[in-house]
Amino acid sequence: MRYNNFGMQVLQAGAHKLIYLELQPEMVTNIARQAGFETKTKDGQRFIQLELSAPERQAPLRLFDAADPANLGWFSRCIFYVDGRSGTVMQTPMTLANKRDRGGRVQRNSVLLGISKELPATFRLPGKQPLTEQVFYPLLFNFLTALMKTGVAVCGGGSVQPLAGRTETLVSRN
C-alpha cells in the first residue's frame, strides 16, 4: 500500500514501512552535469545507478583516505564520508564504488554511484531532517561538487579505494 505523508510516498508491506523517493532520472542527470560530470544513468524500480566520469579532468576525483595523516587538510574540510567496506555514503541514501578499466585498474576520474529510492521510514539526514525529493537534489549536488572540489573521505579499508591524496601504502624499512 502507498500513501502520502508530508510530501513523501510511504510504502507499507505488513509491518514494514518504507519511504519511497520519486526521483526523476533526468533531474539527477542534470545535477551531475551541473557538477561537472559526464553521466550514464540507469533507472531501476528501487534505485538509480550513475556512471560518473570527468574525462577532461587532469587531477583524480577528490576521494581520499581519511586515516592518512597526510590528508588531514582535506579531512578537515570534508562533509561527506564513505564507508570503505560497503561503499555507503554515510547518512545518505547513496553508495559509491570505484570504476575499473578492463584490466581491473581503478579509474581515477570515474566512479559509480547508486541512489536508493526505498529507505526505512525511520531514515533521517543529519539533524534528524526527513528525506524528501526536494531535500535530496541539493544533497546530491553538494556530494558531487565535493568529489570535484573539496573532497570526500573514505573511512576504513575494503572495497572502495581512495583516488586522491596519498593513496599508496607505506612500507616499513625494518
Secondary structure, DSSP 8 states (H G I E B T S, - for coil): -EEEETTEEEEEETTEEEEE----HHHHHHHHHHTT-EEEEEE-SSEEEEEEE-TT-SS--SEEETT-GGGHHHHHH---EEETTT-BBTTSSEEEEEEE-TTS-EEEEEEEEEEESEEETT-EEGGGEE--HHHHHHHHHHHHHIIIII-EEEESSSS----BSS-S------
